[in-house]
Amino acid sequence: MDLRILVFSPLIFSMLLLLPIFSGKSVLIRRFAKIFASLHFLYSISFLLFFDNTSTDNYITEITFFGQKWLGTLGVSLSMSVDSISLLMVILTSLLFLLVCVASKGVIKTKHSLYYALIFILETSVLGVFCSRDMFEFFLFWELELVPMYFLISLWGSGLAKKSAMKFLLYTFIGSLFMLCGFLMLYNFNFIAVSELTADIYNITFNYEAAPIYLQVIASILVILGFAVKLPIVPFHSWLPSAHVDAPTPVSMLLAGILLKMGAYGIIRFNIQMLPDAFLILCPYLAVFAFVNIVYAAVLAYGQTDIKKIVAYSSISVMGLVLLGFCSANSLGICGSIFLMIAHGIISAGLFFIVGVVYSKTGTRQIIQLGGLASVMPNLSTFAVILTLGSIGTPLLISFAGEFLVFFGAFVSSFLNSYLIQIISLSSILVLVLSAIYTLKLVHSVFYGNLPEQCRMLNDIAVHEFLILFTLSVLTIILGIIPMCIIDILVPSVQMITGTFGG
Amino acid sequence: MGFITDIFNSLLSEVCLLLTVFVLAIFSMFYNVKYHKISKWIALFGVSAALVSLKFLQLEPVYYSFSEAIISDTFTVFIKALILISSFIIILLSKKNVTKRNHKTFQFYLLLISAVLSSLFVVSSNDFLMLTVSLEFLSFSIYFLIAYKKGYNSKESSFKYIVTNSFSTAIYLFGVSYLYGITSSFNFNAINDYFMQNEPTLLYSFAIIFISLGLLFKLAILPFANWVLDVYEGSATSVAAFIATVPKIAVLAILARLLCFIMGNSFELPVILICLAVVTAFWANSLAIRQKSILRIFACSSSANASYMLFALSLMSVYNLSTVLFYLTTYIFMNLGIFAAIIVLENSNYALSLQSLRGLAYSNPIFTLAFAICLFGLAGFPITSGFIAKLYLLSAIVRSGVVFMPLLIALVITMVIACYYYTKIVKTMFEKENKNINEILPNRTSSPSVTLYVCALITVIIGIMPAMLIELCKFVAYNL
């Protein structure tokens, strides 16, 4: 049980994949990658065994170089630990990377060793983000994630992939530099307050003499800008549709399934946990942003003709709901948001995979050219129905519990301007009808109706595709029926965080 | 005997270089064509001897020599070591660049070594006379180095350099004369003592603003930055590498010393320098976006990087100085790596435009990897030293006060622009171009390629284990 092994084994494995003995042996590489990813998933599950969900210091460990800290003189160290939020994210990450390795079969046709190496470097950086205990370590992994992602989109993507990849890179980079400024402010406040250099997330303390509230608000805004790009919150979202559309299917799965969650995770860790007072001031404004996110993305999704774009915009809409849950600033809403993050990780990966399968079989993603696929691909359409119903929050499927908690939390939120939040939560519930409309339209127009002439000879999905969708659908159903198995794990950690609000 | 002691205690490395210059001069008179191959070895030997001799200098807190005109302390030794290491690398890079067109290699190395020699003098000067003379010496060597390449462009850029430099020198001397008028001394210590006892006046602020503006020329900060694009493109690539590193290190060092001692009493100066730095960062980075030639892009990038360092340096504190030293050290290795890569391309007859890099990733993966590491380092991505350097530099600026937050944010936005064009170069190397796809760079073990790999390796190693270098920089900064 060592987090260092968990986080860095994908990196080491990716270096192995780049060795010349693997060059050109695509099947061998894919098999190795799948085996490694399954082992990694099992290993990450095993972290649940000795896990104490009331503690923040589970499996605490630190990387040292010859007995020295990484940046000892600055009080920055590469220390890691997990609490229940990060552990769930780690398990979700590990699961999705396993599925992505399986899903890459047939989609990725060139440069296999480089592809899998980049995928595993990405896995290390994402896991590092979730496990890090130190602000600058968090930032290191956050930035590290950009490089493999850039290459994954630009080298294996289609259409304007290079441009989209550059857009993704620049948006995230500018956000993360603002975030860095915010982190440096936090670091500096702490230095002024206790005159000890430390960047440990759990040790940073403020006192109001060192950091008056307006400075905390500035720091909070700077930090949230970085996460706003990743989440994405609406004015900063325009990288997402293009990146999704041009990325290859497995990379879209990762982008929607995991990378968006990094932004939400960052808001929990930094804005809510470390700057609670500033967050309470920002809450009403963020709630408005969240509402705009939900409505705007839903309306845009309805107007799209490209099915991948519909799914991409629906992700933005769901992330708006997650943000609304955070704005409720109570443990119900935050629990709901985290649950919704997990739900969306599972469902959006599935939906993107379905879109990818449809595209690879029919060669088009335009709604007008598709239809009636249910008659030739019954299995695919069954899974598609399960997942889309899951995504719109049908009871007994996964999103329902999350959405319910988010709205409930937002409605009972007792903090500043609570009327505003109640109005917003009520109207967002109405907006959810929109999301039902566009997702059902998607299912209807792709899988039902008239089957176009050129689609009559299509076969149903292959075994590996079936396995992926089966796993995701089973998770959707099981977690929908018994959401408490995750929420029970979450509650103590979330209560510890919301405890700082004093309510 | 005081003379000999002074030399042994503070000027050993300068003497080594001076002897090298003499040897090169003598050889160039008699064996110019016949033995031109050994000129590189003589120069390398001289620089390494100078590097080794740094170890024997007297480092008791501060050692003054030649009636306090020369200073020798930990800081100068650190900076001199940086200068000598980078000139060592540049000599390694410049062989083919020089010999390709003519055989006057002795003259080239003679000029190069004398430029290095004069920048060492700039670093160790403790007196405005000494500083002025060595700055002029440095500029003169650089005039000829720029004009050394054949063709019209190099002459033009050399002339540009001369004109701009004369202008900036005039401004600098104007400031010095004011300062002399106030304090009636050229010596830094004496001037410092004077302002310990007397209140600084407005005239003093004017004087130091002029002095620092004059010094900004070599850093290519805005009022005197227009030369930088043409000069980088017009001169031989190794000379461009030289201009991008050695004079910059020297001038940043002397600026740090001046800001630390005699320029520290003014409130206006830091504000002006910071504003200039931010404006330059914007100017240089946005100029670089549109450039087609790689050399011109890196001219802009060098100007921008100098402005980041100037920003942190003008908010003078020990912590800031240590971050600047760290940034400088990492920047030099990344920059020399990039110039090594450019020289490799140039030696294999690539056109130095962005488009000619297409498809390089598929024909030369290892070269591309090393080049990309240096580029990502400059952009500030993790696992490279550039990431740590950026983090450390920004932490210093944030620590200097909340007042600077808006300017800091402006600086950060320019860093994003910089990230764009660095990434664009990497992107171009990954673009498919069937024509070039089999054009493998010859001679993988030539000294520029090895330099590139070594620089990339250093960049990664510092990025993973930065603690030792940070400790060193803190120690050095604390001792200034």
Interface residues (C-beta under 8 A of the other chain):
Chain A: F65 Q68 K69 W70 L71 G72 T73 L74 F136 F139 L140 F141 E143 L144 L146 V147 Y150 F151 S154 L155 K162 A165 M166 L169 L170 F173 I174 L177 F178 L180 C181 L184 M185 Y187 N188 F191 L215 I218
Chain B: F376 G380 F381 P382 I383 F387 I388 L391 Y392 L394 S395 V398 R399 V402 M405 L408 I409 V412 I413 M415 V416 C419 Y420 T423 K424 K427 F430 E431 I464 M465 P466 A467 M468 I470 E471 K474
